[in-house]
Amino acid sequence: MKNIAENNLVRFINIAKKKDGMFANFRVKGVRGGVLFSASIAVDMAAVPAVDTASDSLEKIIEECAKVAIREVKKTEFHFEGLTAV
């Protein structure tokens, strides 16, 4: 249960071109520490050092972006925003 790639689902959605750059979009669903979670992740392809969008295949680009997405989800810490009014 410690390896997010083995027990949780990381699904590639699409590649989107925006004015800021090109992004690989993923959806992550899984269980960590008894908590069910889901997240949407957009990885900037220009920020992935192992990717050359001009010469690499689409499969390699998606795989390298997924590795970055998994690494970032693993080390993310969430904070409770709090209740303002009940």
Secondary structure, DSSP 8 states (H G I E B T S, - for coil): ---HHHHSEEEEEEEEEETTEEEEEEEEEEEETTEEEEEEEEEEGGG-TT--TTTS-HHHHHHHHHHHHHHHHHH--------S--
